[in-house]
Amino acid sequence: MNTICNSKIREIFSPVYYRVWDKGYEFTLCLVKKIIDRTSITERLTGNLVSIRELISKLNFVDESFVTLEWLLNFAVDGGLLVRENNDTNTYYSISEHCDTSKFYKNEELIEREILAMDPTWKVFVELTKLIAGDYALFLRGEKRGLDILFARDRINYWNDYFCNKFNGYTAFNLLGAQSVISILNDHTNSKILEIGAGTGGATEKLVFLLKAVSLIKKIEAYVFSDISPIFLRYGNRILTSIIGDEFFYDTRKLDFNFPLTEQNIDKESYDIIYGVNALHVSKNLLNSVKYIYEVLKPGGSLVVCEYVRPVNGFPLYMEIIFSMLDSYTNVATEEACRSTYGFLTISNWYRVFNTAGFNKIESIDDSLGVDNFKRDKMAMVMRGIK
């Protein structure tokens, strides 16, 4: 995997990519400011130190909103909107006295124009996050579930564009993952590949496109597109039918990596490569899931995951304005050794998970590859565990 040349990484994670990404942070901060104003959080925190539990009680939010509210407040702290104080038993928040709050409303439209001028594909992120931010109060009060807000019928097309290579912010992960799999296939023949958590098929599409471009398609013996959702399996079948034809055997399978794969008609030691892009972090018990995957890899086979990563545990990522409302994202088993937080992990957490699951040979690359004195937080990683 380390044979991926630096130039390919830099093509994916270019200076323009990072500039747009950083503008996405500013745009999200504007939306967060609107949310805390519209939900009366600003009023409650002005001149007062208040805990999350106190906010829930005083503003009639539901208990199930705790994790989402915690993300909202911590992101506002990171952006300078709020301040946070800790004691031995609790965490308290208040309005920052040094924040010029008037600039957020004034700059939202300006930041949106700057984002779209640099990369028009970010329109899907801008539009989707505005819609979701507008429904935050409904979620906090328990009037709507996160699932219903995110996947309302009028928002399905946004998700297709978000994940399926029409949004460069996410396509970078599909591309980095695909390049990593291709680098492994260079040394293999007749490989059987299982893609897990394949979703709307964006990673599949990018991998098969690149396999054709570099004439490696004949190295695939079989490809299985798997997901827990029947709707996504239909997406996968449509994509595979349109881009593969009869070039190799492919199948779609309903699989849940929260349970042993050997109990879901997958034979032990049957796959050369198991692959997922931004999928495994939603596992209910990540260590168990990686152990289940280890069981069905052939000796010498590889688990390859491409994931958005946190710089440190507990750091609030701005894309979580979307995902922190989902129970499947936040309701996961955590423990200090391998995974101490929900959602996206740090690179070191991923390493410990792979190692504890049984992988003794582990290698990884990230978006800092090819840059001396990398001066920003790493955000994308591919990790490969070899059985």
DOTOR-399074 format. One record per residue: x, y, z of N, C-alpha, C in turn. Coordinates in steps of 0.2 Angstrom, whole numbers, plus 5000, padded with zeros to 4 digits. Example, Ala and Ser with C-alpha at 12.3 -4.5 7.8 and 13.67 -1.06 7.14 Angstrom:
// residues 2
506649725039506249785039506649845039
506449895035506849955036506450005039
//
This chain:
// residues 387
500449945000500050005000500450065000
501050065003501450125003501750134996
501650094991501850114984501450164981
500950184984500550244982500950304982
501050334976501550384975501250454979
501750494981501550554984501150604980
501250594973500950644969500150624968
500050564969499350544969498950574975
499250564981498950594987498850664986
499350704984499350774983498850794978
498750754973498150764968497550764972
497450724976496750714980496750764985
497250774989497150824995497650884993
497350924988497750984985497651044990
498051094989497951154993497251184992
496951184986496251204985495751164989
495851094990495451054994495451075001
496051085004496051115011495751175012
495851225007495551295008494751285008
494451245004493751235004493551205010
493951155012493751115018493751165024
494251205025494251255030493651305030
493451325024492851365023492251325025
492251265024491651225027491651225034
492151235038492151245045491851305047
492051365044491751425045491051425044
490851395038490151395037489751355042
489951305044489651265049489651305056
490151345057490151385064489551435063
489451465057488851505056488151475058
488151415055487551375057487451355064
487951345067487951325074487751385078
487951445076487751505080487051515079
486751505073486051505072485651465077
485851395077485551345081485551365088
486051385091486051405098485651465100
485651515095485151575096484451555096
484251515090483551495089483251445095
483651415098483451365103483551395110
483651455111483751495117484351475121
484751435118485351415122485751475123
485851525118486251585120485951625126
485351625126485051665131485151635138
485151565138485251535145486051535147
486451545142487151545143487451615144
487051665143487351735144487351745151
487951755154488051775161488051715165
487951655163487851595167488351535165
488551505170488851435168488351385169
488251345164487651295164487951235161
487751175164487851105162487451085156
487551035153487151005148486450985151
486550945156485950925160485450985162
485751035164485351095166485051125160
485351125154485051155148484451105146
484551045146484050995144483451005148
483551015155482951025159482651095158
483051145158482751215157482451235151
482651195145482451215138481951155136
481751115140481351055138481551015132
482251005132482550955127482450885130
482450835125482450765128483050745130
483050695134483750665136484150635131
483750605126484150575120484550625116
484450695117484850745114485450755117
485650725122486250745126486850745122
487050685118487650685114487650735109
487150745105487050795100487150865103
486850875109486950945112487650955114
487950895117488650905119489150915113
489050885107489350905101489350975099
488651005099488551075097488851125102
488851105108489251155113489951155112
490251095111490951085111491251115104
490851105099491051135093491051215093
490551245097490451315098491051335102
491251295107491851315111492451315106
492551265102493151265097493151325093
492551345091492551405086492551475090
492551475097492651535100491951565102
491451535101490751555103490651555110
490851495113490751485120491351475124
491351475130491851445134491651385138
492151345140491951285144492351285150
492051265156492451255162492251185165
492751155168492651085170492851085178
492451045182492651035189492750955189
492750935195492850855196492250815194
491650845194491050805192490650825186
490850885183490350915178490750965173
490450975168490651025163490151075162
490351145162489951195161490151245155
489551275153489651315147489351385148
489651435145489451505145489651535138
489351595137489451635131490151665132
490551665127491251695127491151775126
491451805131491451875131491851915125
492251875122492751895117492451885110
491851855109491651845102491151895100
491351915094490951965090490351925086
489851915090489251865087488951895081
488951965080488651995074488951975067
489551945067489851935061489651865058
489351825062489151765059488551765054
488051805056487451815051487751855045
488151905046488451945040488851905035
489151855038489651815034489451755031
488851725033488651655031488551655023
488251705020488151705013488751715009
489251755012489851775009490251705009
490251675015490651605015490451555010
489751555010489451505005489651524998
489651584996489951604989490651584988
491051604993491751584993491851504992
491451464995491551394995491351374988
490851394985490551374978490951404973
491351464974491751484969492351444968
492651414974493251374974493051304971
492451274973492251204971491551204971
491151204965490451204965490151144968
490551084968490251024970490051024978
490351074981490151084988489451104989
489151124984488451144985487951094989
488151034988487750974991487850984999
488450995001488551005008488251065011
488351125007488051185009487251175010
486951155005486251145005485951095010
486351035011486150985016486151005023
486751045024486851065031486351115033
486251165029485751215030485051185032
484851135028484151095029484251065036
484751035038484750995044484851045050
485251095049485251145054484551175056
484151185051483551215052483051165056
483251105056482851055060483051035067
483651065069483951055075483551055081
483151115081482651125087482151065088
481951045082481450985082481750925085
482350915083482750855086482850865094
483150925096483250935103482650925107
482050945104481450945108481150875108
481450825104481150765103480550755098
480450815094479850815089480050775083
480650765081480850725076481450685077
481550625075482150585076482650605071
483250595072483850615068483750575061
483550515061483450475055482950505050
482450525053481850565049482050625047
482550665050482750725048483250725042
483750675043484250665038484050635032
483550585033483350545027482650555025
482450615026481750635023481750625016
481150615013481050595006481350655001
481350715003481550774999482350785000
482650735004483350745005483750685002
483450635000483750574997484250594992
484050634987484550654981485150684984
485050724989485650754992486150704994
485950644997486350595000486750554994
486350544989486650514983487250554980
487150624980487650664977488250664982
488050664989488550674994489050614994
488850554993489250494994489450474987
489150484982489250454975489650494970
490250524973490750554969490450614965
489950654968489750714965489950774970
490250754975490450804980491150784982
491650834980492350824980492550814988
492250844992492450834999492450765002
491950724999491850655001492250614996
492250634989492550584984493250574986
493550624989494250614991494450544995
493950534999493950465003493850404998
493350414994493350354989493950344985
494250394983494850394978495450364982
495550394988496150374992496050294994
495450274996495350204997495450164991
495150184985495250144979495950144977
496350194977497050194976497450144980
497250134987497550094991497450014989
496850004987496649934985497049914979
497049964974497449954968498149934969
498449974974499149964976499249884978
498749864982498849794984498749744979
498249754974498049714969498649704964
499149754964499649744959500049684961
500049664967500449604969500049534969
499449544967498949484968498649464961
498349404961497949384955497349344958
496849344954496249314956495949324963
495949394964495749414971494949414972
494749394978494049394980493949454985
493549504983493449564987492749564990
492749584996492149595000492149665002
491649705000491549775002491049785007
491249805013490749815019490449885019
489849885022489549955023489549995016
489449965011489549995004489050055003
488550055006488050115006487850124999
487850194996487550204990488050194984
488650164985489050134980489550184977
489650234981490250284978490950254978
491050214983491750184984491850134979
491250094978491250044973491450064966
491050124964491050154958491750174956
492050214961492750244960493250184960
493250134964493750074963493650044956
493050024954493049994948493250034942
493050104942493350144937494050144937
494450154942495150154942495450084940
495150034942495349964940495349954933
494849984930494849984922495350034919
495450084922495950134920496650114920
496850064925497550044925497549964923
497049944920497049874917497149824922
496849834928496849774933496249744934
495749754930495049724932495049654931
495549624927495549554926495849514932
496149554937496349524943495849514948
495249534947494649514951494349454950
494349404954493949344953493249354955
493049384960492449404963492349464967
491849494966491749554970491049554974
491049564980490349564984490249634987
489749664985489449724988489049714993
489149734999488749715005488549775009
487949775012487749825016487149795020
486949825026486349805030485749825027
485749875023485149905020484949885013
484349855012484049825006484049885001
483949945003483850004998484550014995
485150014999485750024997486049964992
485749904994485949844990485649854983
485049884982484849894975485249954972
485450004975485950044972486550014970
486849964974487449934972487349894966
486849854966486649814960486649854954
486349914954486249954948486949984946
487350004951488050024949488449974946
488449914949488849854947488649834940
488049834939487749814932487949854927
487949924929488149974923488849974922
489249964927490049974926490449914925
490149854927490549794926490349754920
489649744920489449694914489649624916
489949594912490149524913490949514914
491249564916491949564916492249524922
491849514928491949474933491349454937
491349404941490749384945490649444950
490049464951489949504957489249484960
489149504966488549494970488449544975
487749554977487649594982487349554988
487549574994487449535000487149575006
486649555009486449595015486949565021
487349605023487849585029487849645034
487849615040487849665046488549645050
489049695050489649675053489649685060
489049695063488949695070488949625073
488849575068488749505070489249465066
489449405069489949365065489749355058
490249365054490049355046490049275045
490349235049490249165048489549135049
489149175053488449165054488049195049
488349225044487949255038488149225032
488249165031488449125025489049155022
489549175026490249195024490749135027
491049105022491549055025492149085028
492449045033493049065035493549065030
494049115031494649115026494449115019
493949155017493749155010493849215006
494049275009494149335005494949355005
495149385000495849404999495849485002
495349525000495349595003494649605005
494549635011493949665014494049735015
493549775012493649845011493049885013
493249945016492649985017492850065018
492450105016492650175016492150215021
492350235026491950275031491350235033
491450165035490950125036491050095043
491650065045491650025051491650075058
491750135057491650175063490950175066
490450155063489750155066489650085069
490150035069490049975072489849985079
489349945082489149945089489749925093
490149875091490749855095491249845090
491649895089492149895083492649845084
492949825090493449775091493149705088
492549695091492149635089492049625081
491849685078491749685071492449665067
492949695069493649685066493849615067
493649585073493849515074493449465069
492749485068492349445063492649455056
492849505054493149515048493849475047
494249475052494849435053494749365051
494149335054493949265053493949245046
493649295042493449275035493949295030
494549325032495049335028495549275027
495749265021496249215019496949225023
497349175024497949195027498349235022
498649295024498949345019498449395017
497849385018497249435016497349495020
496949545017497049615020496349645021
496249675027495749725029495949795027
495649825023495849895021495249945022
495349995027494850045029495150115027
494650155024494850225023494350255027
494650305031494150335036494350405037
493850455038493950515041494250505048
494750545051494950535057494950595061
494950585068495050645073495750655074
495950725075496650735077496750705084
496250715089496350685096495650665098
495550625103494950595105494550655108
493850655107493450705109493450775105
493850775100493850835096493250845092
492850895092492150895088492350915080
492150865076492250875069491650905066
491750955061491150995059490750955055
490950905052490450855048489950825053
490050825059489650795064489050835065
488950895062488350935063487750895059
487950845055487550805052487450735056
488050705057487950635059487850625067
487950675071487850675078487150665080
486650675075485950665077485750585076
486250545073486050475072486250435077
485750395080485850345085486450295083
486350275077486850225074487550255074
487650315074488350355074488550355082
488150375086488350395093488250335098
487850285097487650235101488150175100
488750175102489250125101489650115108
489850055108490250035114490950065114
491150095120491750135120492150105126
492750105126493250085131493850115130
494250135135494850175135495350145130
495450085130496050055127496050065119
495450045116495450045109494950105106
494450125109493950175107493650205113
493850265113493550305119493050355117
492850355111492250405109491850375103
491250395102490850375097491150405090
490850385085491050415078491750395076
491950445072492650445069493150435075
493750395073494250375078494850415076
495350415081496050435079496450385076
496950405072497350355069497650305074
497850325080498150275085497650235088
496950255088496450215090496350155085
496350175079496250125074496850065074
497450095075498050045076497849995081
497650025087497549975093496949925092
496449945088495949905086496149845082
496549865077496849815072497249765076
497749795080498249755083497849705088
497349735092497049695097496649635094
496349655088495949605084496349545081
497049555081497449495079497949515073
497849575070498349595064498949615067
499449575065500149585068500549625063
500349625057500649675052500149725050
500349785051499849845050500249895047
499949925042500249985038499750035037
499950105037499450155035499750215032
499350245028499550305025498950365027
499150425026498650475028498750535023
498350585024498450645019499050685020
499450675025500050705026500650685021
500550625018501050595014501350635009
501950645008502250685003502350755005
502150775011502250845013502750845019
503250885018503750895024503450945029
503550935035503250985040502551005039
502150945039501350955038501050995044
500751045042500551095047499851095049
499451045047498751045049498550975052
498050975055497850905057497650855052
497950795053497750745048497050725048
496750715042496050705042495850645038
496250615034496050555031496550505031
496350435032496850385034496650325030
497150285027496950215025497350165030
497050125033497450075037497350005034
497849965033497849895031498149845036
497749795038497949745042498049685038
498549645039498749585035498749525039
498349475038498249425042498849375041
//
